[in-house]
Amino acid sequence: MTDPSPPPLPPLVRQAERLTTLGLAPGGEGPALAAAAAELERVTPPGALLVLHERLAPSSQLATLMRLPAPGRAGTRGEQRPGFVVADMTDVDEFLPVPEADVPDVEVYALTGVTRGDDLRNWSPAEAAPALARKQRLPLTLVEGIHWVLQTPAVLEPNYCFMTIASRKIRPGGEPDKRTPALWISSGTGRDGAARRGAPKVGWCWWGNRHTWLGVASCEARVGVP
């Protein structure tokens, strides 16, 4: 059996429509977002991901907009599970892009060549970061990863989810927090609660730990248009 591939992303102008529908257009200006997406579409290849800068849409806000179908059982047909942040990550918005991510200083930008990093499942973030650098690939930030789920929820699949290691929290004294953000599907156990079984989840993993169901998402480039 071959590994599943994430579904393709729609054109950037359609992604802009989706973000507008979710109430995320900067300043409520859907036409302006559509125009920015159209400009980015002219300079990026098919399959790019549209992203709002996290100063406009932080992780805590975006996470609650994610949706996945409820696990199939009696009484849940058509039900959608909303996304959430794990209870022990109340500081999620303090996990910001690392300097080497070089996130464009614009309201809207695009990622090209986005992959879920299935080949890096069972690699720790500490192991994956230099491997990606050698391939000249850029790890995704948490905000970027959530944008991907907002556009194509099926990118999160059982046993095929991903870490977003370009977001780190810097602790007092300048040391990075040992946690790294990740996106996966809740099993509905522990503090998540049974009602969240099957929901898209923002959680965290230790920087030095491996997880068989988590890849490390990355892209080829970040593209911004002034």
HELIX and SHEET records of a PDB file:
HELIX    1   1 LEU A   12  THR A   21  1                                  10    
HELIX    2   2 PRO A   26  GLY A   28  5                                   3    
HELIX    3   3 GLY A   30  VAL A   43  1                                  14    
HELIX    4   4 SER A   59  ALA A   63  1                                   5    
HELIX    5   5 VAL A   92  GLU A   94  5                                   3    
HELIX    6   6 PRO A   99  ALA A  101  5                                   3    
HELIX    7   7 ASP A  118  LEU A  120  5                                   3    
HELIX    8   8 PRO A  125  ARG A  134  1                                  10    
HELIX    9   9 LEU A  142  GLN A  151  1                                  10    
HELIX   10  10 PRO A  153  VAL A  155  5                                   3    
HELIX   11  11 GLY A  190  ASP A  192  5                                   3    
HELIX   12  12 ALA A  194  ARG A  196  5                                   3    
SHEET    1   A 3 LEU A  49  LEU A  52  0                                        
SHEET    2   A 3 VAL A 108  THR A 112 -1                                        
SHEET    3   A 3 ALA A 221  GLY A 224 -1                                        
SHEET    1   B 2 ARG A  67  PRO A  69  0                                        
SHEET    2   B 2 GLN A  80  PRO A  82 -1                                        
SHEET    1   C 5 PHE A  84  VAL A  85  0                                        
SHEET    2   C 5 PRO A 200  TRP A 206  1                                        
SHEET    3   C 5 ARG A 179  ILE A 185 -1                                        
SHEET    4   C 5 CYS A 161  MET A 163 -1                                        
SHEET    5   C 5 LEU A 214  VAL A 216  1                                        
SHEET    1   D 2 LEU A  96  PRO A  97  0                                        
SHEET    2   D 2 SER A 167  ARG A 168 -1                                        
SHEET    1   E 2 LEU A 138  PRO A 139  0                                        
SHEET    2   E 2 SER A 218  CYS A 219 -1                                        
END                                                                             
